[in-house]
């Protein structure tokens, strides 16, 4: 356990939400909200003179929304770490944010422990997804493969496709193995093959792959 302090900028247009989240973060040592913004333009202005470890970014904001702000941030400060704050029903923005390079997504009803875990994970270079959000995103996973593109050498096998869909649902390799009655080691191998075939680096990219190839409906 380190004694580091995670410096945060919080961007959300609801004052009550910002204040509540700031106060909850302040209860735990190691988290400091440097500044707050009510919209994307205010956030960009703050970033001119601040260097936070992570930005907690709402999607729906006036003047400049979270998607527009994220695009500008990734263009000007590509090293910045962003955690998207999402409401139910905003899953259609997920693909746009992933495409911009955002690597963490939280529902606004997440508990403070999950927020802290997401901050730590993203600052350390990882990706973080609210399992509830992922489940909602892929709740309409297609049960058949009739709409898949024509197969070629680079396409996934039926077993790999099956595992990909379970990954999108947020299941761990062990959980996938238990569900499909195969060993975790076998799932590990399939997952590695899936990543290689799709040129994906992580779960976020795999979800995007599933969306692009018409395996999910959002």
N, C-alpha and C positions, 0 to 999 in steps of 0.2 A: 504494500500500500504506500503510495507516494503522498507527499504533503503539498502537492501542487494545487493551485487555484485555477479553475476554469473560468475564463473571462467571457462574458456573454453579452450580445446585443439582442434585444427582444423587439421584434417588429410585429405589431398587431393593432388593428384600429379600435379594438374595444379596451377602453381604459381599465375597466373592472377586471377583465381577464389578465391584462398585463400586470396589474398591481397584485392580483392574487398569485400568479405564477412567480413573480419576483419575490414576494414574501415567502412562498414555500421554498424556493431555492435558497433563500437566505437562512433558512432554518438549519441547513446542512452545511458544515464546514467544507470549503473547497469550491464553492460556486458563487460567483460575483457577477451581477448584472451591471455592466458598465454604463449602459444607456438604453433608452427606449425610443421607438419610432412608431408613429401612427399610420404610416404609409410608406411605399417604396421610395419615394423621393426623399423623405426624411432619413430613411435608412442609408441611402447612398451618400447623403451629406455627412452623416455620422462616420461612415467608413473612410471618408477623406482624411480624418484625423484620428481614427481609432483602429486598433488592431486586435479584435476579439479572437478568442480561440474558436468560437462557434457563433453562428447567427440562428436564432429561433425565428422562423419566417412563416407568417400566416399567408394563405393563398389569396383570400378575398379581402382586398383593401381598396380604398378609394384613391384616386389620382394616379397611382401606379401600383398594380397588384403584385402578388408574390411571384408570379411567373415572369412578368416583365422585369421585376427587380432581380430575380435570380439570373436571368439572361445577361443583364448588365453587369452583375457582380462577377459571374463566371468569365465574362469578356475582359473586365478590368482587373480583377483580382482572382485569377483561377485557383489560387491556393486556399481561398476561403472555404471554410466548412459550413454547410447549411443543413439545418434540420427543419424539414417542412412540417408545419402544423396544419392538420387537415380536419375538416368536418365530415361526418357521414354524407354521402351523396356527391363528394368531390373526387371520387375515384378516377373520373375521366381526365383529371389533370395530372395524374400520376405519371403517365407516359411522357407528357411534356416536361415535367420536372426531371425525370430520369435522363431524358435526352439532353438536358442542359448540364448534367453532371451532378445533380443533387443526389446524395447517397443515404439520406435518412428521412423517414416519414413517421409521424406520430399523429394519432387521433387526439383531438383536443380534450377528450374525456380520459386520457391516459393518467395514471397516478404519477405522483412526483418521482417515485423510484424509477419508473420506466423512462421518464424525461432525463433523469440523471444518468441512467445507463446508456441512453442514446447519445448524450453529450460525450461521455467518456469514450464510447466505441468509435464515434466519428472522428474525434480529435486524435485518436490513436491510429487512424487510417482505415477503419473498418466501415461497414455499412450496417444500418439498423432499420428494421421495419416493424411497425406495429402489426402483430399477428392478426389482430382483428381487422385492420385495414387490408392486409393481404387477402384475408378470407373474403371480405366484401368485394374486392377487386375481381377475384376469380370465382365468385359464387355461381357464375353462369358458364363455367367451363363446359365445353361441348363433350358430350359422351361418345361421340363418334368422330371419325377422322375424314368424313366425306368431303369436307371443304378444304382439306389440305392441298398445297400445291402438288404438282406432279413430282413423283419421287426421282431422285438421282443419287449419285454416290455419296453426296454430302448430307442427305436427309437422315433423320433419326429413325432408328428401328421402332417397331411397335412397342417394345419393352422400354426403350429409352424415352419414347413419347409419354408412356404411362408414368414413368418416374418423373419426367419434367412437370407434368400436371400436378403431381403430388408435391413437388418442390414449390411450385407456385402457390399451393394451398398453405405453405408455411410448415410442412412436416419436416422433421429432422430425418437424417439418413436411417437412424434406428427405427423411427416410427414408420418410415416407408417400408423398410424391410419387414417389420412386423405385419403391416397391412397386406403386403404382397407375398408374404410367406417365403421371403428370401433373406439371406444373411446381410448384415450391415456391410460387410466387406464387398459383397456383390453390388450393393447400392453405391458404395464408394467408387467402384470401378466404372459403373454406368454413369455416375455423375461426372467423373473425370472425362469420359468419352463425350458426354453431352456438351461440356464446356469447350472441349477441343473442336467438336464438329460445328458448334454455333459461334465460335470465336467470342464467347462470353467469359467474363472474368469473375462474376459473382451472381448472387441471387437476383439482384436488381436487373442486371442485363438479361438473365434468363426469363424474367417476367416480361420484359420488353420483347424478347424474341417470341414468346408465346402470343403476345398481342399482335405483333407484326405478321405472324403466320396464321392469324385467324383462329387461334386455339382458345381465345377468351373473348367474351363480349362485354364491353363496358359502355 
